[in-house]
């Protein structure tokens, strides 16, 4: 019974990945991705924990994203060249990358932004992990 439940969760997770990946930068998508991943690994309890962990708390909202993007472009910050994929969860090096505080109006005081491979990203300064890719 347990293996059947695990297999059903794995299939559901595989079917949900394209939808989640296309909307990675929003809070609901992050929560969904976390919930699917948590459900596969830990069942219903894992889904709850994963959903909470997957949500981007304090990220750039869909409504303010275009204005934030314009702000970053006008700042003309250099782009760090990274050989790996630029995506949520990627851990950037602790040296060589410059992180910048966003203005208070964007409500991202727990994160810093930078440009990586000409993409704007929000990063957790404690872990250097990308928490949001601004598209």
ZAMITOR-32376 format. One record per residue: residue in one letter; x, y, z of N, C-alpha, C in turn. Coordinates in steps of 0.001 Angstrom, whole numbers, plus 500000, padded with zeros to 6 digits. Example, Ala and Ser with C-alpha at 12.3 -4.5 7.8 and 13.67 -1.06 7.14 Angstrom:
2
A513190494310507800512300495500507800513200496700507800S512850497750507080513670498940507140512900500030507870
***
This chain:
135
X500825498805500000500000500000500000500864501252500000X501902501217500821502776502377500928503483502656499609X503928501616498918504625501812497642503680502336496569X502406501928496616501426502446495663501192503937495898X501113504344497156500931505744497492502146506560497058X503325506011497289504552506694496866504588506851495356X504239505814494627504236505859493168503221506870492648X502042506915493264501032507896492844501537509312493080X502196509544494196502765510863494483503857511235493497X504683510264493135505763510521492180505204510877490809X504170510169490380503552510462489081502906511834489106X502180512144490175501562513458490313502619514558490288X503713514334490998504797515309491020505403515519489647X505614514444488910506189514553487564505262515317486624X503971515115486779503013515835485939502924517308486305X503192517652487551503076519046488000504321519871487725X505453519244487470506708519977487298506657521016486188X506151520734484964506140521780483946505330523005484355X504215522813485016503386523938485453504111524754486506X504721524096487455505431524778488520506644525502487964X507385524878487069508590525491486523508280526751485727X507142526796485056506830527967484249506454529176485089X506154528974486347505753530090487212506569530088488497X507872529834488384508709529646489553508827530853490451X508593532038489956508922533207490748507784533718491611X506630533115491582505543533615492416505423532786493689X504874533393494720504703532710495994503840531460495858X502668531530495172501871530311495051502617529189494342X503397529521493334504133528484492606505196527873493496X505876528692494276506882528162495188506258527265496227X505116527666496731504419526846497711503961525534497084X503483525604495847503033524392495155504199523450494922X505317523984494447506492523150494198506959522490495480X506983523258496554507390522695497831506429521629498314X505137521860498119504134520889498564504234519598497772X504427519700496456504548518495495625505786517712496025X506907518423496160508139517749496564508014517124497936X507403517851498863507226517325500206506303516133500239X505268516149499409504325515031499370504998513767498853X505873513935497873506571512770497318507466512153498381X508164512986499115509105512487500099508422512075501397X507489512908501897506956512655503230505461512530503345X504759512347502243503313512193502323502626513486502700X501441513409503327500670514611503650501413515604504544X502134515101505534502882516005506418503990516682505620X504654515944504753505697516518503909505142517579502984X503919517395502520503294518387501641503089519707502365X502660519638503610502441520859504384503766521566504641X504763520817505104506071521405505388506699521949504110X506653521185503034507233521622501769506538522843501214X505229522920501375504489524078500886504887525351501592X505081525260502892505507526436503653506934526807503286X507816525833503175509216526115502856509371526613501428X508501526183500526508630526569499121508135527965498817X507315528521499673506790529864499427507897530892499609X507936531854498727508916532926498831508323533981499740X508819534047500941508307535009501896509068536309501710X508367537354501323509006538648501172509677538874499842X509354538089498823509933538282497496509249539409496746X509686539648495535509086540673494687507754540139494163X506683540873494395505359540436493962505203540609492456X504223539913491901503949540025490466503639541461490070X502967542188490951502559543564490637503744544526490575X504738544326491433505875545258491478507074544806490657X506997543609490094508132543067489336508590543978488192X507690544482487323508164545346486227508862546610486731X508346547204487798508943548420488355510306548110488981X510413546976489671511686546578490269512717546297489177X512286545620488140513195545321487018513731546625486434X512863547587486232513277548881485686514261549576486633X513993549486487932514900550063488915516306549460488771X516375548135488707517672547463488625518390547849487335X517657547922486233518266548299484955518870549703485047X518169550630485675518683551998485781519900552087486701X520068551139487603521237551131488488522509550694487753X522343550014486619523454549593485757524526548817486531X524076547829487303525003546981488060525639545953487113X526897545601487359527530544586486515526896543214486746X526941542381485729526386541031485806527516540037486102X527295539204487108528258538159487457528099537005486473X529200536471485986529164535326485069529225534041485889X528190533218485708528074531966486438527960530839485435X528693529753485650528713528652484680527522527708484804X526846527716485942525710526824486141524397527459485744X523313526760486052521969527269485778521612528354486783X520946529388486290520450530457487152518988530139487424X518728529580488607517367529186488971517223529214490487X515998529184490931515712529171492364516402527960492990X517106528210494086517815527146494791519296527090494494X519730527713493405521149527716493075521914528498494136X523007527933494616523841528620495598524988529306494868X525030530613494987526084531400494345527328531415495228X528478531678494642529709531721495446529643532824496511X530365532618497597530365533615498670531282534791498347X532161534643497384533020535762496989532916535973495482X533147537210495076533106537538493657531770538067493171X530717537857493952529386538340493601529054539502494530X528570540596493964528174541741494788526660541733494926X526185541835496167524762541835496467524354543237496889X523175543660496449522714545013496703521375544993497441X521200545951498339519916546096499035518924546783498100X517699546331498121516637546960497323516016548091498132X515484549091497456514784550164498176513634549594499016X513341550268500118512316549814501062510950549606500412X510635550360499375509313550256498745509020548871498163X510047548052497947509834546713497377509676545636498443X509847545989499705509618545063500827510401543761500723X511669543851500405512517542659500340513724542827501266X513466543253502469514557543566503389515379542348503796X514809541148503688515551539934504064516427539403502942X516297539961501747517045539487500592517846540613499966X518781540248499129519550541196498331519357540812496876X519590541769495995519494541448494574520870541539493933X521011540877492833522202540964492011521824540555490594X522762540688489702522554540243488320523515539096488061X522980538006487527523765536823487219523436536418485788X524452536358484956524254536039483528523160536914482923X523191538188483266522241539197482787520805538951483237X520622538147484277519303537944484872519309538553486267X518192539155486637518062539751487960517545538678488907X518221538533490050517825537522491019517803538109492419X516933537560493263516948537842494695517686536696495364X518522537049496341519372536065496990519239536199498499X519227535073499187519284535075500643520743535332501009X521050536478501647522457536803501911523143535848502882X522393535147503710522994534215504663523474532934503987X522751532490502960523080531213502308523608531380500887X523451532572500323523826532865498928522985532068497931X521837531588498363520921530847497472519967531801496786X519719531540495509518741532322494760517355531926495243X516553532919495633515199532643496101514148533087495082X514558533929494122513604534365493093514387534869491883X513933534468490708514476534978489458513444535968488932X513865537211488713512963538259488261512945538269486742X511823537878486164511723537810484697510879538933484166
***
